[in-house]
């Protein structure tokens, strides 16, 4: 494994607002490259950081969601970020940063999971198989090898090879460990909607219109009832909306950053 932090920076050095961007599981800062290149966010200071353990970075000993939330909050404070964007697992880390009270600025949550039942079925099955001695390690190793081929069809053709290779470069044992801790986190909360609402920070809950991550009617009603939460559906996008529709995501990021107070 490589260094602990893998960081990508873009935007104005003297920007009035700085945004921390957290990729999803098995993803690196490469997944934010298109959003960061959009003219809409050129006036912002942007710092994307791979969650330790993904890509070629070193995983912490504690891979709980709470620990990741504190790690990212510390990084945000050191980098002077007043807004956080998270995708998928990174969105749940961002949510937990607010829920723990370690970050109080605006959040952009790109395809978060609000309950265990919302998660993609294949990941739930893989997590269960991953608990079986010997078989679990083999299943994760096989999955990592298959990922590049499986995700290419969901990615823009001009970015497919690069992004698929990133996902295929992860360490199976680390992914297995992180996902197990992630499901333990989901088991602690029947729904994360009340947790987000209670945090009382400005938040944009953003989903693609064909996202495979579920959202129950009760969760949607709960989000819509939160005075600080805005729900947004991005047309013609799935779970990887940040690379499928970067311009739409960039507009939401710019809106959120404008709500931040230095």
C-alpha positions as CSV (number, residue, x, y, z in Angstrom):
1,X,0.0,0.0,0.0
2,X,1.1,3.6,-0.5
3,X,0.8,6.9,1.4
4,X,-2.0,7.6,3.8
5,X,-3.4,10.6,1.9
6,X,-4.0,11.0,-1.9
7,X,-5.0,14.6,-2.5
8,X,-6.2,16.5,-5.6
9,X,-6.6,20.3,-5.6
10,X,-8.3,22.6,-8.0
11,X,-9.8,26.1,-8.2
12,X,-8.9,29.5,-6.8
13,X,-6.1,29.6,-4.2
14,X,-7.7,32.7,-2.6
15,X,-11.3,31.4,-2.8
16,X,-13.7,32.6,-0.2
17,X,-15.0,29.0,0.2
18,X,-13.1,25.7,0.2
19,X,-14.8,22.4,-0.5
20,X,-13.7,19.0,0.7
21,X,-14.7,16.2,-1.8
22,X,-14.8,12.6,-0.5
23,X,-15.0,9.8,-3.0
24,X,-17.0,6.6,-2.5
25,X,-15.8,3.1,-1.7
26,X,-13.1,1.7,-4.0
27,X,-12.9,5.2,-5.6
28,X,-10.2,7.8,-5.5
29,X,-10.0,11.5,-6.2
30,X,-9.9,10.7,-9.9
31,X,-13.7,10.3,-9.7
32,X,-14.0,14.1,-8.9
33,X,-11.8,15.3,-11.7
34,X,-14.7,16.1,-14.1
35,X,-16.7,18.0,-11.4
36,X,-13.6,19.9,-10.4
37,X,-13.0,21.0,-14.0
38,X,-16.4,22.5,-14.4
39,X,-16.5,26.3,-14.9
40,X,-19.3,26.6,-12.3
41,X,-17.0,25.7,-9.5
42,X,-13.8,27.5,-10.8
43,X,-14.2,30.2,-8.1
44,X,-14.1,27.7,-5.3
45,X,-11.1,26.1,-3.6
46,X,-11.5,22.4,-4.0
47,X,-9.7,19.6,-2.2
48,X,-10.5,16.0,-3.0
49,X,-9.0,13.3,-0.8
50,X,-9.2,9.5,-1.2
51,X,-10.5,7.8,2.0
52,X,-7.5,6.0,3.5
53,X,-7.6,2.3,2.5
54,X,-8.9,2.8,-1.0
55,X,-6.9,3.1,-4.2
56,X,-3.3,2.6,-3.1
57,X,-3.6,4.4,0.2
58,X,-3.0,2.8,3.6
59,X,-6.1,1.9,5.7
60,X,-6.3,2.9,9.3
61,X,-6.5,0.2,12.0
62,X,-10.0,1.4,12.8
63,X,-12.2,1.4,9.7
64,X,-15.5,2.2,11.4
65,X,-17.7,4.9,9.8
66,X,-17.3,7.0,13.0
67,X,-13.5,6.9,12.7
68,X,-13.6,7.8,9.1
69,X,-15.9,10.7,9.9
70,X,-13.4,12.0,12.4
71,X,-10.5,11.6,10.1
72,X,-12.2,13.5,7.3
73,X,-13.3,16.2,9.8
74,X,-9.7,16.7,10.9
75,X,-8.6,16.9,7.3
76,X,-11.3,19.4,6.5
77,X,-10.3,21.6,9.4
78,X,-6.6,21.4,8.4
79,X,-7.4,22.2,4.8
80,X,-9.8,25.1,5.8
81,X,-12.8,23.5,4.1
82,X,-16.3,24.9,5.0
83,X,-18.3,22.6,2.7
84,X,-18.2,18.9,2.2
85,X,-19.2,16.8,-0.8
86,X,-19.4,13.0,-0.4
87,X,-20.3,10.3,-2.9
88,X,-21.8,6.9,-1.9
89,X,-19.8,5.6,1.1
90,X,-18.2,9.1,1.2
91,X,-21.6,10.6,1.4
92,X,-22.3,8.5,4.5
93,X,-19.0,9.6,6.0
94,X,-20.0,13.2,5.4
95,X,-23.4,12.6,7.0
96,X,-21.7,11.1,10.0
97,X,-19.3,14.1,10.3
98,X,-22.4,16.3,10.7
99,X,-24.2,13.8,13.0
100,X,-21.2,13.6,15.3
101,X,-21.0,17.3,15.4
102,X,-17.4,17.4,14.1
103,X,-18.4,19.3,11.0
104,X,-21.1,22.0,10.9
105,X,-21.0,23.3,7.3
106,X,-23.1,22.5,4.3
107,X,-23.1,19.0,2.9
108,X,-23.7,17.6,-0.6
109,X,-24.6,14.0,-0.3
110,X,-24.3,12.2,-3.6
111,X,-26.2,8.9,-3.5
112,X,-26.0,8.2,0.2
113,X,-27.6,5.1,1.7
114,X,-30.1,5.9,4.5
115,X,-30.8,2.3,5.6
116,X,-29.5,-1.2,5.2
117,X,-32.4,-2.2,2.9
118,X,-31.5,0.5,0.5
119,X,-28.1,-0.9,-0.3
120,X,-27.3,-2.7,-3.6
121,X,-28.2,-6.3,-3.3
122,X,-24.8,-7.6,-4.6
123,X,-23.0,-5.7,-1.9
124,X,-25.2,-7.1,0.8
125,X,-24.6,-10.7,-0.5
126,X,-20.9,-10.1,-0.8
127,X,-20.7,-8.8,2.8
128,X,-22.5,-12.0,4.0
129,X,-20.2,-14.3,2.0
130,X,-17.2,-12.2,3.1
131,X,-17.7,-13.4,6.6
132,X,-17.2,-17.1,5.7
133,X,-13.6,-18.2,6.4
134,X,-11.5,-18.8,3.2
135,X,-14.5,-18.4,0.9
136,X,-14.9,-14.8,2.0
137,X,-11.4,-13.8,1.0
138,X,-11.7,-15.6,-2.3
139,X,-15.0,-13.9,-3.1
140,X,-13.6,-10.5,-2.5
141,X,-10.5,-11.2,-4.6
142,X,-12.7,-12.4,-7.5
143,X,-14.9,-9.4,-7.2
144,X,-12.1,-6.9,-7.4
145,X,-10.8,-8.6,-10.5
146,X,-14.3,-8.4,-12.1
147,X,-15.0,-4.8,-11.2
148,X,-13.3,-3.1,-14.1
149,X,-15.3,-5.1,-16.7
150,X,-18.6,-4.7,-14.7
151,X,-18.4,-0.9,-14.2
152,X,-17.3,0.1,-17.7
153,X,-20.8,0.2,-19.1
154,X,-21.9,2.6,-16.4
155,X,-19.1,5.1,-17.2
156,X,-18.7,7.7,-19.9
157,X,-16.7,6.1,-22.7
158,X,-13.9,8.6,-22.6
159,X,-13.4,8.0,-18.9
160,X,-14.3,4.3,-18.6
161,X,-10.8,2.8,-18.8
162,X,-9.2,5.2,-16.3
163,X,-12.0,4.9,-13.7
164,X,-12.5,1.2,-14.1
165,X,-8.7,0.7,-13.5
166,X,-8.9,2.7,-10.3
167,X,-11.6,0.5,-8.9
168,X,-9.8,-2.6,-9.9
169,X,-6.6,-1.5,-8.1
170,X,-8.1,-1.8,-4.6
171,X,-6.9,-4.3,-2.0
172,X,-9.6,-7.0,-1.5
173,X,-8.8,-7.6,2.2
174,X,-9.2,-3.9,3.0
175,X,-12.4,-3.6,1.1
176,X,-13.8,-6.6,2.8
177,X,-12.9,-5.1,6.2
178,X,-14.3,-1.7,5.4
179,X,-17.6,-3.0,4.0
180,X,-18.1,-5.2,7.1
181,X,-17.7,-2.1,9.3
182,X,-20.0,-0.2,7.1
183,X,-22.8,-2.8,7.4
184,X,-22.3,-2.8,11.2
185,X,-22.9,0.9,11.0
186,X,-26.1,0.5,9.0
187,X,-27.2,-2.1,11.6
188,X,-26.9,0.5,14.4
189,X,-29.5,2.8,12.7
190,X,-32.8,1.6,11.2
191,X,-32.7,4.9,9.2
192,X,-30.1,7.6,8.9
193,X,-32.7,10.2,7.9
194,X,-33.4,11.3,11.5
195,X,-29.7,11.4,12.2
196,X,-29.2,13.8,9.3
197,X,-32.2,15.9,10.3
198,X,-31.0,16.2,13.9
199,X,-27.6,17.5,12.7
200,X,-29.4,20.6,11.5
201,X,-26.8,21.5,8.8
202,X,-27.7,22.6,5.3
203,X,-27.7,19.5,3.2
204,X,-28.4,18.5,-0.4
205,X,-29.4,14.8,-0.8
206,X,-28.7,14.1,-4.4
207,X,-29.6,11.0,-6.5
208,X,-29.6,10.0,-10.1
209,X,-33.0,9.2,-11.6
210,X,-31.8,5.6,-12.2
211,X,-29.7,5.0,-9.1
212,X,-29.7,1.4,-7.9
213,X,-29.4,2.6,-4.3
214,X,-32.9,2.6,-2.9
215,X,-34.9,5.2,-1.1
216,X,-38.1,4.3,0.7
217,X,-41.2,6.5,0.6
218,X,-40.8,7.0,4.3
219,X,-37.2,8.1,3.9
220,X,-38.2,10.5,1.2
221,X,-41.0,12.0,3.3
222,X,-38.6,12.3,6.2
223,X,-36.0,14.2,4.1
224,X,-38.7,16.5,2.6
225,X,-39.9,17.3,6.1
226,X,-36.4,18.4,7.2
227,X,-36.1,22.2,7.0
228,X,-32.4,22.1,6.3
229,X,-32.4,19.3,3.7
230,X,-33.1,19.7,0.0
231,X,-33.6,16.6,-2.1
232,X,-32.4,16.8,-5.7
233,X,-32.8,14.2,-8.6
234,X,-30.3,14.4,-11.4
235,X,-31.8,13.3,-14.8
236,X,-30.1,10.7,-16.9
237,X,-27.8,9.5,-14.1
238,X,-27.2,6.4,-12.0
239,X,-25.2,5.8,-8.9
240,X,-22.0,7.3,-10.5
241,X,-23.8,10.6,-11.2
242,X,-20.6,12.7,-10.5
243,X,-18.9,11.3,-13.6
244,X,-22.1,10.9,-15.6
245,X,-23.5,14.4,-15.1
246,X,-20.6,16.5,-13.7
247,X,-22.0,19.8,-14.7
248,X,-25.2,19.2,-12.8
249,X,-23.3,18.1,-9.7
250,X,-21.0,21.1,-10.0
251,X,-24.0,23.5,-9.9
252,X,-25.2,21.8,-6.7
253,X,-21.8,22.1,-5.2
254,X,-21.6,25.8,-6.0
255,X,-25.0,26.3,-4.5
256,X,-24.0,24.5,-1.3
257,X,-20.7,26.4,-1.0
258,X,-22.6,29.7,-1.3
259,X,-24.5,28.7,1.9
260,X,-21.3,28.3,3.9
261,X,-20.3,30.9,6.4
262,X,-16.6,31.5,6.9
